[in-house]
């Protein structure tokens, strides 16, 4: 039986004095792919920022791996085992693929461990292994997506938080990306997948939550969510 790795409990998060998140609660079970669905403006990005401590929750509690991280600074939250693949494939364009990966392992003092992790990631992305010395900024959007995911894996996270991985990619590359996310999860890494792309996200997820206007509109197994009116309303009004 899977246990909760991440617990978000009645979280309110505000910009200035206006609450964007209004009592959001969700859980992510260890070993799962859990998705967070919602249209633009639903509060998905604000929740990501709250989990990472970038926009701290005004009220409520966020617990990761048994540790209350609600008031921790971002670098300490990352140190507990959270990694984020940001929206828009933000790579360091003037660093090589290998240098981008080394940035991801900045908290690891052992070069032997760093090299071993890099070898594992190059096994997942063999085309990056051939171009490890190429500047990331000269690569295609799909390749940059791989670099961004690989860099996130370099800190050996317990939870990989992936924000809008389909954004700006062609349908073929979206398929590749989702297959990679499934492979990563099969290696034992828990994934919180934040997306607008309903059908492909539900196809690889074990459980999902739908956010609408700063609240959880509904949650359930993918087969249940696919036909729920709350899902349709969250996207189409």
C-alpha positions in Angstrom: 0.0 0.0 0.0 1.4 3.4 -1.1 1.9 6.1 1.6 1.5 9.8 1.2 4.7 11.5 0.2 3.3 15.0 -0.2 0.3 16.3 1.7 -1.2 19.8 1.0 -3.7 20.6 3.7 -6.3 23.5 3.4 -3.7 25.8 1.7 -4.5 29.5 1.1 -2.0 31.5 -0.9 -2.4 35.2 -1.7 -0.8 37.8 -4.0 -1.1 41.1 -2.2 -4.4 40.5 -0.3 -6.3 38.4 -2.8 -6.3 34.7 -2.2 -5.5 32.7 -5.4 -5.6 29.4 -3.6 -8.7 28.9 -1.4 -8.4 25.9 0.9 -6.6 23.5 -1.5 -6.0 20.0 -0.2 -4.4 17.2 -2.1 -2.1 14.2 -1.6 0.6 12.5 -3.7 1.3 8.9 -2.9 4.8 7.6 -3.0 5.6 5.8 -6.2 2.7 7.3 -8.2 2.1 9.7 -11.0 -0.4 12.2 -9.6 -1.7 14.9 -12.0 -3.0 18.3 -11.3 -5.3 19.5 -14.1 -6.8 22.9 -14.7 -7.1 25.6 -17.3 -5.1 28.9 -17.3 -5.8 30.9 -14.2 -7.0 28.0 -12.1 -4.2 28.3 -9.6 -1.9 25.5 -10.7 1.3 27.7 -10.9 0.5 29.3 -7.6 0.2 25.8 -6.0 3.6 24.8 -7.5 5.1 28.0 -6.1 3.6 27.3 -2.7 5.0 23.8 -2.6 8.5 25.1 -3.5 8.3 28.0 -1.0 8.6 30.6 -3.7 5.1 32.1 -2.8 4.6 30.8 0.7 1.1 29.7 1.8 -0.8 32.3 3.9 -2.6 29.5 5.8 -2.7 25.8 5.8 0.1 23.2 5.8 2.4 21.5 3.3 4.1 18.3 4.5 6.7 16.4 2.4 8.1 13.0 3.5 6.9 13.7 7.0 8.5 17.1 7.2 6.4 20.3 7.6 7.9 22.4 4.8 5.2 25.2 4.8 7.6 27.9 6.2 10.9 26.5 4.9 13.0 28.5 2.4 13.1 27.0 -1.1 16.7 25.7 -0.9 15.8 23.7 2.2 12.7 22.3 0.5 14.8 21.2 -2.4 17.2 19.5 0.0 14.4 17.3 1.4 14.1 15.7 -2.0 11.9 17.8 -4.3 13.0 18.7 -7.8 11.0 20.9 -10.2 11.0 20.8 -14.0 9.8 24.4 -14.8 7.3 25.4 -17.4 8.9 26.3 -20.7 12.1 24.1 -20.5 14.3 26.7 -18.8 17.8 25.4 -19.5 21.0 27.4 -19.0 21.6 28.2 -22.7 25.3 29.1 -22.5 26.2 25.9 -20.6 26.7 22.5 -22.2 24.4 19.6 -21.6 26.9 18.1 -19.1 27.3 21.5 -17.3 23.5 21.8 -17.0 23.4 18.4 -15.4 26.2 19.3 -13.0 24.1 22.4 -11.9 21.3 20.0 -11.0 23.7 18.1 -8.7 25.0 21.2 -6.9 24.1 19.7 -3.5 26.1 16.5 -4.2 29.8 16.7 -3.0 30.9 13.4 -4.5 32.0 13.6 -8.1 31.8 9.8 -8.3 28.1 9.9 -7.4 27.5 12.8 -9.8 29.1 10.8 -12.7 27.0 7.7 -11.8 23.8 9.8 -11.9 24.9 11.4 -15.2 25.5 7.9 -16.7 22.0 6.9 -15.6 20.4 9.9 -17.3 22.4 9.5 -20.5 21.0 5.9 -20.6 17.5 7.4 -20.5 18.4 10.1 -23.1 21.1 8.4 -25.4 20.9 11.3 -27.9 22.1 13.7 -25.2 25.0 11.4 -24.5 26.3 12.0 -28.0 26.0 15.8 -27.6 27.0 16.2 -24.0 29.4 19.0 -24.9 26.9 21.0 -27.0 25.5 24.3 -25.6 22.0 23.7 -24.4 20.8 26.9 -26.1 21.6 25.6 -29.5 19.4 22.5 -29.2 15.8 22.0 -30.4 12.8 22.4 -28.1 12.4 18.7 -27.6 16.1 18.3 -26.7 15.9 21.2 -24.3 13.0 19.4 -22.6 15.2 16.4 -22.1 18.0 18.5 -20.7 15.6 20.1 -18.3 14.2 16.7 -17.1 17.7 15.3 -16.8 18.9 18.2 -14.8 16.0 17.7 -12.4 16.9 14.0 -12.0 20.5 14.9 -11.1 19.6 15.6 -7.5 18.1 12.1 -7.1 14.7 13.5 -6.1 12.0 11.7 -4.2 9.4 13.9 -5.9 9.7 15.3 -9.4 7.3 18.2 -9.9 6.8 18.7 -13.7 5.1 21.9 -14.8 3.3 21.9 -18.2 5.7 19.5 -20.1 3.6 19.7 -23.3 3.8 23.5 -23.6 5.0 24.6 -27.0 6.0 21.1 -28.2 4.7 19.3 -31.3 2.3 16.3 -30.8 5.2 13.9 -31.5 7.5 15.4 -28.9 4.6 15.6 -26.4 4.2 11.8 -26.9 7.9 11.3 -26.3 7.9 13.5 -23.2 5.0 11.6 -21.6 6.7 8.3 -22.4 9.8 9.6 -20.6 7.8 10.7 -17.6 6.3 7.1 -17.4 9.8 5.6 -17.6 11.0 7.9 -14.8 8.1 6.8 -12.6 8.9 3.2 -13.4 12.4 3.8 -11.9 10.7 4.5 -8.6 10.5 8.3 -8.7 7.2 9.9 -7.6 5.8 12.4 -10.1 3.4 15.4 -9.6 2.4 16.3 -13.1 0.9 19.8 -13.6 -0.8 20.0 -17.0 -3.6 21.3 -19.2 -3.4 18.4 -21.6 -6.2 16.3 -20.2 -6.2 13.1 -22.2 -2.5 12.3 -22.4 -2.0 13.3 -18.7 -4.8 11.0 -17.5 -3.4 8.2 -19.7 -0.2 7.9 -17.7 -1.5 9.0 -14.2 -2.6 6.9 -11.3 -4.7 9.6 -9.7 -5.7 13.2 -10.4 -7.0 16.4 -9.0 -8.7 19.2 -11.0 -8.2 22.8 -9.9 -10.7 25.5 -10.8 -10.7 29.1 -9.5 -8.3 28.3 -6.7 -10.2 25.3 -5.4 -10.1 21.5 -6.0 -13.2 20.9 -8.1 -12.9 17.1 -8.1 -10.4 14.3 -7.8 -10.3 10.6 -8.6 -8.8 7.8 -10.7 -8.2 8.7 -14.4 -11.1 6.6 -15.7 -13.4 8.4 -13.3 -12.2 11.9 -14.1 -12.3 11.5 -17.9 -16.1 11.8 -18.0 -16.8 14.1 -15.1 -18.8 17.3 -15.7 -16.4 19.1 -13.2 -13.5 18.4 -15.6 -15.5 19.8 -18.6 -16.6 22.8 -16.6 -13.0 23.5 -15.3 -11.8 23.7 -18.9 -14.8 24.9 -20.9 -17.0 26.7 -18.3 
